[in-house]
Amino acid sequence: MYSMMMHQGIGIIAVLTLTACAQWQIVTQARHGEACAGVTSFYTAASALSPEAGREMLQALRSNQAQGDNPCDQLRLVILLGKPGTAFQDDAEAGQLLQDFLHNANHVEHPDRGLALILADNIKGRQQLQEKLLSQEKSLALEQAVSQKLAQKLKREHAATKALKSQLEQLKSIEQDINEKEQSVVIPNGQ
């Protein structure tokens, strides 16, 4: 039963990988002014890839990108690099590729320019959230340090208060002893 489920799972992954590769070939054939067929469904197919298959796809897209100025390959590479939770996620590189795409005179009228703008906004938003998270982590670390110092100070003050209470109790005891001795001395003379 388990073996059969494993084979089915491997079969599904193989089909998705082949689907991604087939869509990739369709997309890489698009010209500068044509829409990138299947570029958005590439994300779904890429999500099902194993880490190793994802790295292979990344290498293939980088190789194609280096060989020519194909806007569809560029967008697919951005999608793959921007995929959260992967070992090869690189928002900085994805952002740079998007800036190159958006500032390329050949892509001003590209049908998928809107998608590129969405991706750029998404990456910029993630980068801002990351910066905010780092800032909050630093603030938290500072607050924890201050809190720790205050806790230590409170502990010292508590110990000092306890010592003073003990001294006060001793003084009260001494005072009580002195009062008792005075009364015992005063009573015999008064008789």
Contacts in CASP RR format, 6 or more apart in sequence:
PFRMAT RR
TARGET T0000
AUTHOR 0000-0000-0000
METHOD contacts of the structure
MODEL  1
MYSMMMHQGIGIIAVLTLTACAQWQIVTQARHGEACAGVTSFYTAASALS
PEAGREMLQALRSNQAQGDNPCDQLRLVILLGKPGTAFQDDAEAGQLLQD
FLHNANHVEHPDRGLALILADNIKGRQQLQEKLLSQEKSLALEQAVSQKL
AQKLKREHAATKALKSQLEQLKSIEQDINEKEQSVVIPNGQ
12 48 0 8 1.000
13 48 0 8 1.000
13 49 0 8 1.000
13 50 0 8 1.000
13 53 0 8 1.000
16 45 0 8 1.000
16 48 0 8 1.000
16 49 0 8 1.000
17 45 0 8 1.000
17 48 0 8 1.000
17 49 0 8 1.000
17 53 0 8 1.000
19 45 0 8 1.000
20 42 0 8 1.000
20 45 0 8 1.000
20 46 0 8 1.000
20 48 0 8 1.000
20 49 0 8 1.000
20 57 0 8 1.000
23 37 0 8 1.000
23 38 0 8 1.000
23 41 0 8 1.000
23 42 0 8 1.000
23 45 0 8 1.000
24 42 0 8 1.000
24 57 0 8 1.000
24 60 0 8 1.000
24 61 0 8 1.000
24 76 0 8 1.000
26 37 0 8 1.000
26 38 0 8 1.000
27 36 0 8 1.000
27 37 0 8 1.000
27 38 0 8 1.000
27 39 0 8 1.000
27 42 0 8 1.000
27 72 0 8 1.000
27 73 0 8 1.000
27 76 0 8 1.000
28 64 0 8 1.000
28 70 0 8 1.000
28 72 0 8 1.000
28 73 0 8 1.000
30 36 0 8 1.000
30 37 0 8 1.000
30 70 0 8 1.000
30 71 0 8 1.000
30 72 0 8 1.000
32 69 0 8 1.000
32 71 0 8 1.000
32 106 0 8 1.000
32 107 0 8 1.000
32 110 0 8 1.000
33 71 0 8 1.000
33 109 0 8 1.000
33 110 0 8 1.000
33 111 0 8 1.000
34 111 0 8 1.000
35 111 0 8 1.000
35 112 0 8 1.000
36 71 0 8 1.000
36 72 0 8 1.000
36 75 0 8 1.000
36 76 0 8 1.000
36 111 0 8 1.000
36 112 0 8 1.000
39 72 0 8 1.000
39 75 0 8 1.000
39 76 0 8 1.000
39 79 0 8 1.000
39 112 0 8 1.000
39 115 0 8 1.000
40 115 0 8 1.000
42 76 0 8 1.000
42 79 0 8 1.000
43 79 0 8 1.000
43 83 0 8 1.000
46 54 0 8 1.000
46 57 0 8 1.000
46 79 0 8 1.000
46 80 0 8 1.000
46 83 0 8 1.000
47 83 0 8 1.000
49 57 0 8 1.000
51 86 0 8 1.000
51 87 0 8 1.000
54 80 0 8 1.000
54 86 0 8 1.000
54 88 0 8 1.000
55 87 0 8 1.000
55 88 0 8 1.000
57 80 0 8 1.000
58 77 0 8 1.000
58 80 0 8 1.000
58 81 0 8 1.000
58 88 0 8 1.000
61 73 0 8 1.000
61 76 0 8 1.000
61 77 0 8 1.000
61 80 0 8 1.000
62 77 0 8 1.000
64 70 0 8 1.000
64 73 0 8 1.000
65 73 0 8 1.000
65 74 0 8 1.000
65 77 0 8 1.000
65 97 0 8 1.000
69 104 0 8 1.000
69 106 0 8 1.000
71 101 0 8 1.000
71 104 0 8 1.000
71 106 0 8 1.000
71 107 0 8 1.000
71 110 0 8 1.000
71 112 0 8 1.000
72 112 0 8 1.000
74 97 0 8 1.000
74 100 0 8 1.000
74 101 0 8 1.000
75 101 0 8 1.000
75 112 0 8 1.000
75 115 0 8 1.000
75 116 0 8 1.000
75 119 0 8 1.000
77 94 0 8 1.000
77 97 0 8 1.000
78 94 0 8 1.000
78 95 0 8 1.000
78 97 0 8 1.000
78 98 0 8 1.000
78 101 0 8 1.000
78 116 0 8 1.000
78 119 0 8 1.000
79 119 0 8 1.000
80 86 0 8 1.000
80 88 0 8 1.000
81 88 0 8 1.000
81 89 0 8 1.000
81 90 0 8 1.000
81 91 0 8 1.000
81 93 0 8 1.000
81 94 0 8 1.000
81 97 0 8 1.000
82 89 0 8 1.000
82 90 0 8 1.000
82 91 0 8 1.000
82 94 0 8 1.000
82 119 0 8 1.000
82 123 0 8 1.000
83 89 0 8 1.000
84 126 0 8 1.000
91 123 0 8 1.000
91 126 0 8 1.000
91 127 0 8 1.000
91 130 0 8 1.000
94 119 0 8 1.000
94 123 0 8 1.000
95 120 0 8 1.000
95 123 0 8 1.000
95 124 0 8 1.000
98 116 0 8 1.000
98 119 0 8 1.000
98 120 0 8 1.000
98 123 0 8 1.000
99 120 0 8 1.000
101 107 0 8 1.000
101 110 0 8 1.000
101 116 0 8 1.000
102 113 0 8 1.000
102 116 0 8 1.000
102 117 0 8 1.000
102 120 0 8 1.000
107 113 0 8 1.000
107 116 0 8 1.000
110 116 0 8 1.000
END
